[in-house]
Amino acid sequence: MEMISTDGNWHTETIASYKVKPSDQLKFIIKDCQEALVAMPDSPKAGQYMDCIHYAAMELNERQRAWLLWNKRVSDNLLKKEQ
């Protein structure tokens, strides 16, 4: 999990850092934070764990959406060439 920002931009910095992390690492962050929440639901960091889960899931969903759009464009171009 990312360190808390000293300049108050933790959310922005975390979202930006997740854009360059490998998908496996984002999946690990989600799993790790979920386990921390189960083990310590009343932890003072519970909100931060939930934010990390949310931001990692957002990035994974964006990557999947981008891949699906790219795949559709490739498929459409192949179909046009066949016609």
N, C-alpha and C positions, 0 to 999 in steps of 0.2 A: 504494500500500500504506500502511496505517496506521503511524503512528509507535509506537515502543515506549513503553509506559506508564511513567511515573516512579513510580507507586504500586503496581506489581505486578499490576495488573488488566488486562493487555493483552488476554487472551483474552475476558474479559467485555465489555470496552469495544469490541473489534473486532466481536464478535457483535452487540452492540447497534447499532453504527454501520451494519452491513450491513443491518439491518432497514429502514432508511430510505433506503438508496441505490437508485437506479433499477436495473432489471434489466440494462440495457446496461452500466452501470458495473460490476456484479458479474461479468458475462461478461468484461469487459476485465481485471478483476483476475485472474480465473482464467487467461486467456490470457497475461497479462504474467508472472505467477508461474511458469507452466509454461515459458515461454521462458527465464526466469532460471534455472530448475532445469536445463534442457537445456544452457544456456551455462556454468553454474557449479555442477555437481552437488555439489561439495565445499565450497561456500561456507558460512561460519559461519551464514548466514541461511537455509540450505536448509530447516531445520525450520519457520521462520516462514513461508516461502513455501508450504510444504505445508499449514500451518494455515490460511493465507489462502485457498488453493484449497478446502480442506475446508469452511470456514465460509461462503464465497460459494456453494458448491454446495448446502450445507444450506439456505441461505436461498432459493435458486432453487427447490429441490425443495419446500420448504414453501409457497411461493407457488403452484406448480403444483398441489399437493395441495389447497390452499384453493380455487383456482379450479375444480378438478374437482368438489369437494364442492358449491360454490355452484351450478355449472352443473347438477349432478344434482338439487339441490333445486328449481331453477327448472323443469327439465324435468318433474319429478314433479308439481309444482303445476299446470303446464299440462295434463298428462294427466288429473289429477283434475277440472279444470274442463271438459274435453271429455266426460267420462263422464256 
